[in-house]
Amino acid sequence: MEYVFELDVSGKVEDVVETLLQLHRASCLDKLGDQTAMITAILQSRLARTSFDKNRFQSVSEKLHMECKAEMVTPLVTNPGHACVTDTTLYFQPLNGYPKPVVQIMLQDIRRIYKRRHGLMPLGLEVFCTEDDLCSDIYLKFYERQDRDDLYFYIATYLEHHVPERTAEGYTLQWQRGLLSNYQYLLHLNSLADRSCSDLSQYPVFPWVIGDYSSSELDLSNPETFRDLSKPVGALNQERLERLLTRYREMPEPRFMYGSHYSSPGYVLFYLVRIAPEYMLCLQNGRFDNADRMFNSIAETWKNCLDGATDFKELIPEFYGDDVSFLVNSLKLDLGKRQGGQLVNDVELPPWARSPEDFLQKSRAALESEHVSEHLHEWIDLVFGYKQQGRDAVGAHNVFHPLTYEGGVDLNSIEDPDEKVAMLTQILEFGQTPRQLFVTPHPRRITPKFKSLSQPSSYNASTADSPGEESFEDLTEESRTLAWSNITRLEPQEQHRIHKEAVTGIAVSRNGSSIFTTSQDSTLKMFSKESRMLQRSISFSNMALSSCLLLPGDATVISSSWDNNIYFYSIAFGRRQDTLMGHDDAVSKICWHDNRLYSASWDSTVKVWSGVPAEMPCARKQHFELLAELEHDVSVDTISLNAAGTLLASGTKEGTVTIWDLTTATLLHQIPCHEGTVGDSAFSPDSRHVLSTGADSRLNVIDVQTGMLISSLTADEPQRYSRCILWDGSSVVSGSQSGELLVWDLLGGRVSKRIQGHAGAVTCMWMNEQCSNVITGGEDRQIMFWKLQY
């Protein structure tokens, strides 16, 4: 046959014919590797002979920063050319002048840029000028990683409002607290895992969430309506899974369970053929797929994913968006006739969908439903999380071909050009597993949101009015005075190593029988004083716990964690009762007074929450209302309250102590009095002074009324830096970096006693009401019991 082409640009005929002849010669070579090598040589030769046309600059005053060879990535096609960035604009000039002679993006318009993997290589860069995560403005693939990194760094540095790439964990917190929808969160995770609409081999992947495509009504309150999100598609049908596992066990290494992936260019175009027919034709050598294998019906597609021997595909974001065009044959494409004779036209919808719009609306409602919110973390574990690879993937029946995983093959180490091309083609066409974002189980979404509820205070009545209480108070005060006057007689009684890392917090039941401790090993432990036995060990997450306290009534222990959460543990029920996700960074310290919880965090805030202690079995859930947020400039490492709960002292990582009036939530004084982190702070019993200790080995006393630094003592050796302190207004017991307890005479300005204790730094202390018993925790993973001998 004879074809006639007419060029848009006259005078280029000879160039085009010469290029066509070169490419024709390349295509006639026997080996695929040789073909690719020749085409690459032709391309590189053309790139080397050309450079970016500076006449395309928008302004004559623009300054060129860098220029390099790159390719613009679009679905199924990468377009070679020259990328260049000036002091105002990012340009890309394609060699072939398509889709336009120059693509230009003003740097001031850029909202986000991401480094990307392309073909499993770290060579991609994607630029967004909108907050819409789904489609970018340009996706470039570079030949050299250094070029990509240099361009990224320049643009990121230039942008004053450039938001650094968010981590998955940052989005997780927002999602858990309900600030992000399930749809938005999945889009963010896809974006962080290198999935892009410009790259069909790494197109965003979304789960099937509905499992019922036959009912006339969709009941989102019925769990049976939904797909099991804890299993990959290939494991949803037990009978099929058994056959796959039999084959898997008989297979030589490297073994895999599924011969096809859940996301690949073919699957994406299967769904999008009605709006992107040109891509399907490109992928299938100019022909549409067999009419019976087309995307004809939602129910049929789901059934095939359940029963088909090689069909394990998930969905794409379009199923939960608002554009119905992929379901409707509005282009009037001739997609062929099915075996029954009917023409392939619009996608057949399930009975419960009245229209394509209704189908998308109900699909989105299902994605955002309470059931999916409670189980979505299980699917995230499979696709983006710890069940994606390794032993956990095997246990979850989630093992795909090794080439689909990042690091599954090193293309640069393959010397045979034929093998290299075949490998790259397989990687691009077979499907790729997203980059792994989480290596531990993903937290579940907290579906009952923290609501602001005014709580009845009927059962919080204090027992202070009972007969004989005053005389008891007098006795306690007398015993305290006696104890502090003999505080140098503290002696260690016994010690127990109950943790695997440094102890960070101690709380003791009112009768002194149970000791609760937190540690950087991420556990909360319950230790019995009588039996000297560890009774319980509780882990809320894999992050360090930073402090703990017991609520009045000894029914609930609260622990703060580096994972930004505060955990409530019911002693009676032996389980986590609640989680308060109140911060955007690690929670460093918590205090409790009169039904109010105070939490300090590395996110530079101290927050005040009102709540009800779970003294009654029926009060299973705490209800918290954020009453105040005390803003700081940097991380807050410690807080303390005065006895009346009207004042709060906070210490930051930069050495500032701030005193706050809690009755009005206002700042009274800000005193930069330490060089380095503030380790601990404490009010004097009369609330007139605040004592602070810091990494500079200083003990400072601040006058609360004036904010003046009225005393500053320095330990004689740096290792005597104190991490924790107790005081009565004149004497101080501090735990030192060297493991000793130091007794300070503040008025005399000296250390009056050193008592050897821990084998490492003393990290936390607790003292009973009578001031006769002390418990310390240390970096040596031990708790020590101390008693006054007088």
C-alpha positions in Angstrom: 0.0 0.0 0.0 1.0 3.6 -0.5 0.5 6.3 2.1 0.9 10.1 1.5 1.8 12.4 4.4 1.7 16.1 4.3 4.0 18.1 6.7 2.8 21.1 8.6 6.2 22.8 8.1 7.5 23.1 4.6 11.2 22.6 3.8 11.6 19.8 6.3 10.8 16.9 3.9 14.5 15.8 3.5 15.1 15.8 7.2 12.0 13.7 7.9 12.8 11.2 5.1 16.4 10.9 6.4 15.2 10.2 9.9 12.5 7.8 8.7 15.1 5.8 6.7 17.4 5.6 9.8 14.5 4.4 11.9 13.5 1.9 9.2 17.1 0.5 9.2 17.0 0.2 12.9 13.7 -1.7 12.9 15.1 -4.2 10.4 17.9 -5.3 12.7 17.5 -8.8 14.0 18.0 -8.2 17.8 15.8 -6.1 19.9 18.9 -4.8 21.8 20.5 -3.7 18.6 17.3 -1.9 17.5 17.1 0.0 20.7 20.8 0.8 20.7 20.6 2.3 17.2 17.5 4.3 18.0 19.1 5.6 21.1 22.2 6.6 19.1 20.0 8.4 16.6 18.2 10.2 19.4 21.3 11.2 21.3 23.0 12.4 18.1 20.0 14.6 17.4 20.0 15.9 21.0 23.7 16.6 20.9 23.3 18.6 17.6 20.6 20.8 19.1 20.2 22.9 22.2 17.5 24.9 23.8 16.4 27.8 21.6 17.1 30.8 23.8 14.8 32.9 21.5 12.0 31.1 23.2 12.7 32.9 26.5 9.8 35.0 27.6 12.0 37.9 28.5 15.4 39.1 27.2 16.5 39.7 30.8 16.0 36.1 31.9 19.1 34.4 33.3 19.8 30.8 32.3 20.4 28.6 35.4 20.8 25.2 33.8 20.0 23.2 30.7 20.0 19.5 30.2 18.6 16.7 28.0 15.3 15.2 29.2 12.1 13.5 28.1 8.6 14.7 28.8 6.6 11.7 30.1 3.0 11.3 28.8 0.9 8.1 28.8 2.8 5.5 26.7 5.1 8.1 25.1 8.2 9.8 26.3 9.0 12.9 24.3 12.8 13.7 24.1 14.0 17.3 24.1 15.8 19.9 26.2 14.8 21.1 29.7 16.0 24.4 30.9 15.4 26.6 33.9 15.9 30.3 34.2 15.5 32.6 37.2 11.8 32.9 36.4 10.6 29.9 34.3 11.0 26.2 33.7 11.0 25.3 30.0 10.9 22.1 28.0 11.5 22.1 24.2 10.6 18.8 22.6 12.7 17.8 19.6 9.6 17.1 17.5 7.8 20.3 18.5 4.9 18.3 19.9 2.5 19.0 21.7 3.8 22.5 21.2 7.2 24.0 20.3 7.9 24.9 24.0 6.2 24.0 27.2 6.8 26.7 29.8 5.9 26.9 33.5 6.4 30.1 35.6 8.3 29.2 38.8 6.0 31.4 40.8 3.0 29.3 39.7 4.5 26.0 41.0 2.8 24.6 44.1 4.5 21.2 44.5 7.4 19.3 42.9 8.1 15.6 43.5 11.0 13.4 42.6 9.8 10.3 40.8 10.9 6.8 40.0 10.4 6.1 36.3 11.0 2.5 35.0 12.1 1.7 38.6 14.9 4.3 38.2 15.2 7.6 40.2 15.1 9.8 37.2 11.7 11.5 37.2 10.5 14.9 38.3 6.8 15.9 38.4 5.6 19.5 38.7 2.2 20.6 39.9 0.8 24.1 39.6 -2.5 23.3 41.4 -3.3 21.6 44.7 -5.1 18.8 42.7 -3.0 15.7 43.2 -4.4 13.8 40.3 -2.9 15.5 37.2 0.4 17.4 37.0 1.5 20.1 34.7 4.6 18.4 33.5 6.4 15.2 34.2 10.1 15.1 33.1 12.4 12.1 32.9 16.1 12.8 32.9 19.0 10.8 31.5 21.2 11.6 34.5 20.1 11.5 38.1 22.3 14.4 39.0 20.5 16.6 36.4 17.2 15.7 38.0 18.4 16.4 41.5 20.0 19.8 40.5 16.8 21.0 38.8 14.7 19.9 41.7 17.0 21.6 44.2 17.0 24.9 42.2 13.2 25.0 41.9 12.6 24.0 45.5 15.1 26.6 46.7 13.6 29.3 44.5 10.1 28.9 45.7 9.4 31.0 48.7 6.1 29.3 49.3 7.4 25.9 48.3 6.0 23.3 50.7 8.5 20.6 51.3 7.3 17.1 50.3 5.0 15.9 53.1 5.7 12.5 54.6 3.1 9.8 54.6 2.9 10.0 58.4 2.0 13.7 58.2 -1.0 12.9 56.0 -1.8 9.9 58.2 -2.4 12.1 61.2 -4.7 14.4 59.2 -6.6 11.4 57.9 -7.0 9.8 61.3 -8.4 13.0 62.7 -10.8 13.3 59.8 -9.2 16.3 58.2 -8.6 14.3 55.0 -11.2 12.1 53.3 -10.4 8.5 52.4 -10.2 9.6 48.7 -7.8 12.5 49.4 -5.6 10.3 51.6 -5.3 7.6 49.0 -4.4 10.2 46.4 -1.7 11.6 48.7 -0.3 8.1 49.3 -0.3 7.3 45.6 1.5 10.5 44.9 4.1 9.8 47.7 4.6 6.3 46.2 5.5 7.6 42.8 2.1 7.0 41.2 1.2 9.5 38.5 -1.5 9.9 35.8 1.3 10.8 33.3 2.8 7.3 33.7 0.5 4.4 32.9 2.9 1.9 34.3 2.6 3.7 37.7 -1.0 5.0 37.5 -2.7 5.7 40.9 -4.3 2.6 42.3 -7.5 2.5 44.3 -9.3 -0.5 45.9 -12.5 -2.2 45.0 -14.5 -1.4 48.1 -18.0 -2.6 47.1 -18.6 -6.4 46.7 -22.3 -6.3 45.8 -23.1 -5.5 42.1 -26.3 -7.5 41.9 -28.7 -5.9 44.5 -31.3 -3.3 43.5 -30.4 -1.2 46.5 -26.9 -0.5 47.9 -26.9 -1.0 51.7 -23.8 0.7 53.1 -24.8 -0.2 56.7 -24.4 -3.9 55.9 -20.8 -5.2 56.2 -21.7 -7.9 53.6 -22.0 -5.1 51.0 -18.2 -4.6 51.1 -15.1 -6.3 49.8 -12.7 -7.8 52.4 -10.0 -5.1 52.4 -7.6 -7.2 54.5 -7.0 -9.5 51.4 -5.5 -8.7 48.0 -7.9 -9.3 45.1 -6.2 -12.6 44.3 -7.0 -14.0 47.8 -10.7 -13.0 47.8 -11.7 -16.3 46.2 -10.5 -19.1 48.5 -10.8 -21.9 45.9 -8.7 -19.9 43.3 -6.2 -19.0 46.0 -5.7 -22.7 46.9 -4.8 -23.4 43.2 -2.4 -20.4 43.1 -0.7 -21.5 46.4 -0.2 -25.0 45.1 1.6 -23.6 42.0 3.5 -21.2 44.2 4.8 -24.0 46.5 6.0 -26.0 43.5 7.7 -23.1 41.8 11.5 -22.6 41.8 12.9 -19.4 43.2 12.2 -16.6 42.8 8.6 -17.6 43.5 5.4 -15.5 43.1 1.7 -16.1 43.7 0.2 -14.0 40.9 1.3 -14.0 37.3 -0.2 -10.6 36.7 -0.3 -7.4 38.7 -3.1 -5.4 40.2 -2.1 -2.3 38.2 -0.6 -2.1 34.8 -0.9 0.1 31.6 -3.2 -2.6 30.1 -5.6 -2.5 33.0 -5.7 1.3 33.2 -6.5 1.5 29.5 -9.1 -1.3 29.9 -11.0 1.2 32.2 -10.2 4.3 30.1 -10.7 3.1 26.5 -13.8 5.2 26.0 -11.9 8.5 26.8 -8.4 7.5 25.6 -8.9 5.1 22.7 -5.6 6.3 21.1 -3.6 4.8 24.0 -5.3 1.4 23.7 -4.7 1.5 20.0 -1.0 2.3 20.6 -0.7 -0.5 23.2 -2.4 -3.1 21.0 -0.8 -2.3 17.6 -3.6 -0.3 16.2 -6.6 -2.5 17.2 -9.1 -2.5 20.1 -9.2 -5.6 22.2 -11.7 -8.4 21.5 -15.2 -7.1 22.2 -15.9 -9.7 24.9 -12.7 -8.7 26.8 -13.6 -5.0 26.8 -14.8 -3.1 29.9 -18.4 -3.9 29.2 -20.0 -4.3 32.7 -19.0 -3.4 36.3 -20.5 -6.6 37.6 -18.8 -8.7 35.0 -15.4 -7.1 35.7 -15.8 -7.7 39.4 -16.8 -11.3 38.8 -13.8 -11.8 36.6 -11.5 -10.3 39.3 -13.0 -12.8 41.8 -12.9 -15.9 39.5 -10.5 -15.3 36.6 -7.3 -17.3 36.6 -5.1 -14.3 35.9 -7.2 -11.3 36.7 -6.3 -9.5 40.0 -6.8 -5.9 39.1 -7.8 -3.1 41.4 -9.5 0.1 40.4 -8.3 3.6 39.4 -9.3 7.0 41.0 -11.8 7.7 38.3 -14.2 5.3 40.0 -14.5 7.6 43.0 -14.3 11.0 41.1 -17.0 13.0 39.5 -16.3 12.6 35.8 -18.5 9.9 34.2 -17.0 10.1 30.7 -15.0 6.9 31.1 -18.3 5.0 31.6 -20.0 6.5 28.5 -19.1 6.0 24.8 -19.6 9.7 24.0 -17.1 9.5 21.2 -19.3 6.9 19.5 -16.3 4.5 19.1 -16.8 1.3 17.1 -15.6 -1.1 19.9 -16.9 -4.2 18.2 -19.7 -6.7 18.7 -19.9 -9.3 21.5 -20.6 -13.0 20.9 -24.3 -12.4 21.6 -24.4 -9.9 18.8 -24.8 -6.7 21.0 -22.6 -3.7 20.2 -20.1 -2.6 22.8 -21.3 0.9 23.9 -21.7 2.4 27.4 -20.5 0.4 30.5 -23.4 -1.6 32.0 -24.0 -0.4 35.6 -25.1 -2.4 38.6 -28.9 -2.5 39.4 -28.5 -0.1 42.3 -27.1 2.7 40.1 -29.7 4.8 38.3 -27.2 6.6 36.1 -23.4 6.9 35.7 -23.5 9.9 38.0 -25.4 7.9 40.6 -22.9 5.1 40.3 -19.9 7.4 41.0 -21.8 9.1 43.8 -22.6 5.8 45.5 -19.1 4.4 44.9 -17.7 7.5 46.6 -20.1 7.2 49.5 -19.0 3.6 49.9 -15.3 4.7 50.0 -16.1 7.2 52.7 -18.4 5.0 54.7 -17.7 4.0 58.3 -17.0 0.4 57.3 -14.3 1.3 54.8 -12.9 3.9 57.2 -12.5 1.2 59.8 -10.8 -1.2 57.4 -8.9 0.9 54.8 -5.7 0.7 56.8 -5.7 -3.1 56.1 -5.6 -2.4 52.3 -3.0 0.3 52.8 -0.8 -2.4 54.6 -1.0 -4.5 51.4 -0.4 -1.9 48.8 1.8 0.7 50.5 2.7 -0.9 53.8 4.5 -3.6 55.6 2.6 -6.5 53.9 3.9 -5.4 50.5 7.1 -7.3 50.8 8.9 -10.0 52.8 7.5 -12.6 55.1 4.4 -10.4 55.9 3.6 -10.4 52.1 3.8 -14.2 52.0 1.6 -14.5 55.0 -1.0 -12.1 53.4 -0.8 -14.0 50.1 0.4 -10.8 48.5 3.5 -11.8 46.4 3.9 -10.6 42.9 6.6 -11.1 40.3 10.0 -9.9 41.5 10.4 -7.4 38.6 7.4 -5.4 39.9 9.2 -4.3 43.1 11.5 -1.4 43.5 15.1 -2.9 43.7 13.9 -6.1 42.1 16.4 -5.8 39.4 19.4 -3.5 38.7 19.1 -2.5 35.1 22.6 -0.9 35.1 24.2 -4.2 35.9 22.7 -6.0 32.8 25.2 -5.9 30.0 23.3 -7.9 27.4 21.4 -5.2 25.5 18.6 -7.6 24.4 18.0 -8.8 27.9 18.1 -5.2 29.2 15.4 -4.0 26.7 13.3 -7.1 27.4 13.6 -6.4 31.1 12.7 -2.7 30.8 9.7 -3.5 28.5 8.4 -6.0 31.0 8.8 -3.6 33.9 6.9 -0.9 32.1 4.2 -3.1 30.7 3.7 -5.7 33.4 2.9 -3.3 36.2 4.8 -1.9 39.2 4.3 -2.2 42.9 4.1 1.3 44.6 7.1 2.5 46.5 6.8 1.2 50.1 5.7 4.0 52.4 5.2 2.1 55.7 7.2 -0.7 57.3 4.9 -1.2 60.4 1.2 -1.8 60.6 -0.8 1.3 59.5 -2.9 2.9 62.2 -6.6 2.6 61.8 -8.8 5.6 61.4 -10.6 6.8 64.5 -14.1 6.8 63.3 -16.0 8.2 66.3 -14.5 11.7 66.1 -13.6 13.6 69.2 -16.6 15.8 69.8 -16.9 18.8 72.0 -19.3 17.6 74.7 -20.1 19.4 77.9 -19.8 16.7 80.6 -21.9 16.4 83.7 -19.6 16.7 86.8 -21.9 14.9 89.1 -19.6 12.0 89.9 -16.4 14.2 90.2 -17.3 15.3 93.7 -14.1 15.7 95.8 -13.8 13.8 99.0 -12.1 16.9 100.6 -15.2 17.7 102.7 -15.2 14.4 104.6 -14.7 14.4 108.3 -11.2 14.4 109.6 -9.7 15.5 106.3 -8.2 18.7 107.6 -6.3 17.0 110.4 -5.0 14.4 108.0 -3.8 17.3 105.8 -1.9 18.8 108.7 -0.2 15.5 109.4 0.8 15.1 105.8 2.3 18.7 105.7 4.2 17.9 108.9 5.6 14.7 107.5 6.6 16.5 104.3 8.6 19.1 106.3 10.3 16.4 108.3 11.1 14.4 105.2 12.6 17.3 103.3 14.8 18.2 106.3 16.2 14.7 106.1 16.3 14.4 102.3 20.0 13.6 102.3 19.2 10.3 104.0 17.6 8.9 100.9 18.9 5.4 100.3 18.3 2.9 97.4 16.3 -0.1 98.5 15.9 -2.3 95.4 16.1 -2.1 91.6 14.4 -3.9 88.8 15.3 -4.0 85.1 11.9 -4.1 83.4 12.4 -2.3 80.2 14.6 -2.7 77.1 15.4 1.0 76.8 15.4 4.1 78.9 12.5 4.6 81.3 10.7 7.9 80.6 7.8 8.1 83.1 6.6 6.7 86.4 3.1 6.7 87.9 2.0 5.0 91.1 -1.4 3.9 92.4 -2.7 5.7 95.5 -2.0 2.7 97.8 1.5 2.3 96.3 1.1 -1.3 95.3 1.2 -0.8 91.5 3.9 1.1 89.6 3.3 2.1 86.0 6.3 3.0 83.8 6.8 4.1 80.2 9.9 3.7 78.2 11.6 4.5 74.9 11.1 0.8 74.1 7.5 1.8 73.3 5.9 -0.1 76.2 3.8 0.7 79.3 4.6 -1.7 82.1 2.7 -2.5 85.3 4.9 -3.6 88.2 3.7 -5.0 91.5 5.5 -3.6 94.6 4.4 -6.5 96.8 5.3 -9.5 94.5 8.2 -7.6 92.8 6.8 -9.0 89.6 6.0 -7.5 86.2 2.3 -7.9 85.8 1.6 -6.3 82.4 3.4 -5.0 79.4 1.4 -3.0 76.9 2.5 -1.6 73.5 0.4 1.0 71.7 2.7 1.6 68.7 6.3 1.1 67.7 7.3 4.6 68.9 8.8 5.6 72.2 6.4 6.6 75.1 7.5 9.8 76.8 5.6 10.0 80.1 2.6 8.6 82.0 0.1 9.5 84.7 -2.7 7.8 86.6 -6.2 9.4 86.6 -7.9 9.9 89.9 -9.5 6.6 90.9 -6.6 4.6 89.6 -8.7 3.1 86.8 -6.9 4.6 83.8 -3.3 5.2 82.9 -2.5 7.9 80.3 0.7 7.6 78.3 2.1 10.2 75.8 4.0 9.0 72.8 6.5 10.1 70.1 3.9 9.0 67.5 2.0 12.2 68.3 -0.7 10.4 70.3 -1.9 10.2 73.9 -3.1 6.7 74.9 -5.7 5.9 77.6 -5.3 2.4 79.1 -8.1 0.9 81.2 -6.5 -1.1 84.1 -9.7 -2.9 84.9 -10.5 -4.0 81.3 -6.8 -4.5 80.4 -7.0 -2.7 77.1 -6.5 0.5 75.3 -9.6 2.5 76.0 -9.0 5.5 73.8 -6.5 7.5 71.8 -6.2 11.3 71.7 -4.5 12.5 68.5 -4.0 16.0 69.5 -0.6 16.9 68.1 1.4 17.1 64.8 4.6 15.8 66.4 5.8 13.8 69.3 4.1 14.4 72.6 6.9 15.0 75.2 5.0 15.3 78.5 1.5 15.2 79.9 0.1 16.5 83.2 -3.4 16.2 84.7 -5.2 18.4 87.1 -8.9 18.7 88.0 -10.3 16.9 84.9 -8.0 18.8 82.6 -5.2 17.2 80.6 -2.2 19.2 79.6 0.0 18.0 76.7 3.3 19.3 75.5 4.7 18.5 72.1 7.6 18.9 69.7 5.0 20.6 67.4 5.7 23.7 69.5 2.4 23.7 71.4 1.0 22.9 74.8 -2.6 22.0 74.6 -5.2 22.1 77.4 -8.1 19.5 77.1 -11.2 19.2 79.3 -12.3 15.6 79.9 -13.8 13.1 82.2 -11.7 10.5 84.0 -13.0 7.0 83.4 -13.7 6.2 87.0 -16.9 4.4 86.1 -17.1 1.2 84.0 -19.8 2.8 81.8 -17.6 5.7 80.8 -15.7 3.7 78.2 -14.7 6.6 76.0 -13.2 9.9 77.0 -14.7 13.0 75.4 -12.2 15.8 75.0 -12.6 19.4 74.1 -9.6 21.5 73.2 -9.8 24.5 75.7 -6.6 26.3 74.9 -3.5 26.0 72.7 -0.3 27.6 74.1 1.9 28.5 71.1 5.7 28.3 71.3 8.4 29.0 68.7 10.1 25.7 69.0 9.6 22.1 70.4 8.3 22.0 73.9 10.2 19.3 75.9 8.7 19.5 79.3 5.8 21.1 81.3 4.8 21.3 84.9 1.8 22.7 86.9 1.5 24.5 90.2 -0.4 22.8 93.0 -3.6 24.7 92.3 -3.5 24.1 88.5 -3.6 27.8 87.7 0.0 28.2 86.4 2.0 26.2 83.9 5.7 26.3 83.1 7.0 25.0 79.8 10.6 24.3 78.7 11.7 24.3 75.1 14.6 22.6 73.2 16.2 26.0 72.8 16.4 26.7 76.5 13.5 29.0 77.1 11.2 28.7 80.1 7.7 30.2 79.7 5.2 30.7 82.5 1.5 30.7 81.6 -1.6 31.8 83.4 -4.0 28.9 82.8 -7.1 30.8 84.0 -6.8 33.1 81.0 -4.5 31.0 78.8 -2.1 33.9 78.5 1.7 34.1 78.6 3.1 35.7 81.7 6.8 35.5 81.2 9.3 34.1 78.7 12.7 33.6 80.1 15.6 32.3 77.9 17.7 31.0 80.7 19.4 27.8 79.5 21.9 27.0 76.7 20.3 23.9 75.2 17.3 21.9 76.1 15.3 22.4 79.2 15.3 19.0 80.9 12.6 19.6 83.6 10.8 22.3 85.5 8.8 22.4 88.8 6.9 25.0 90.8 7.6 25.5 94.5 4.8 24.4 96.8 3.7 28.1 97.3 3.8 28.7 93.5 6.1 31.7 93.9 9.1 30.2 92.1 9.8 27.9 89.2 12.9 25.7 89.2 14.3 24.6 85.9 17.2 22.4 84.8 18.9 22.2 81.5 21.5 20.6 79.2 23.9 23.3 80.3 24.0 21.7 83.8 22.4 24.7 85.4 19.6 24.8 88.0 17.7 28.1 87.6 15.1 29.6 89.9 12.7 32.1 88.4 10.4 34.4 90.3 6.9 33.8 89.1 5.5 37.3 89.8 8.3 39.2 88.0 9.8 36.6 85.7 13.2 37.4 87.0 16.0 34.8 87.2 16.8 35.0 90.9 19.2 32.1 91.2 21.4 30.0 88.9 23.6 27.1 90.1 25.9 25.1 87.9 26.9 21.5 88.5 30.7 21.2 88.9 30.9 18.5 86.1 29.0 18.4 82.8 27.9 14.7 83.5 26.0 16.1 86.5 23.5 17.6 84.2 20.1 16.9 85.6 17.2 15.5 83.6 14.6 15.5 86.3 14.0 17.4 89.6 11.9 17.3 92.8 11.9 20.3 95.2 10.2 21.7 98.3 11.1 25.4 97.6 14.6 25.3 99.2 16.0 21.8 98.8 16.2 20.0 95.4 16.7 16.3 94.5 17.8 16.0 90.9 18.7 12.9 88.8 22.0 13.4 87.1 23.4 12.3 83.7 25.9 10.2 85.6 23.2 8.1 87.4 23.5 9.8 90.8 20.8 11.5 92.9 22.1 15.0 93.8 20.7 16.8 96.8 21.0 20.6 96.3 20.9 23.2 99.0 19.6 26.1 97.0 20.0 28.7 99.7 23.6 27.6 100.3 24.2 27.3 96.6 25.8 23.9 96.7 25.3 20.2 96.2 25.0 18.8 99.8 24.8 15.1 98.9 25.6 12.7 96.0 24.0 9.3 96.2 25.0 6.6 93.7 22.1 5.0 91.9 21.8 4.1 88.3 24.4 2.9 85.8 23.3 5.6 83.3 21.4 8.9 83.4 18.5 9.3 85.7 15.6 10.1 83.4 12.5 10.4 85.6 11.4 10.6 89.2 8.4 10.1 91.4 7.8 11.0 95.0 5.0 10.0 97.3 2.8 12.6 99.0 4.6 12.2 102.4 7.9 12.7 100.5 9.4 9.6 102.2 9.6 7.4 99.1 11.1 8.0 95.7 11.1 5.9 92.6 13.5 6.7 89.8 13.9 5.4 86.2 17.1 5.5 84.2 18.8 5.0 80.9 20.0 1.7 82.3 16.4 0.5 81.8 15.9 0.0 85.6 13.5 1.4 88.1 15.0 2.0 91.6 13.1 2.3 94.9 14.5 4.8 97.4 13.5 5.3 101.0 14.2 7.9 103.7 16.1 6.4 106.6 15.5 8.5 109.7 
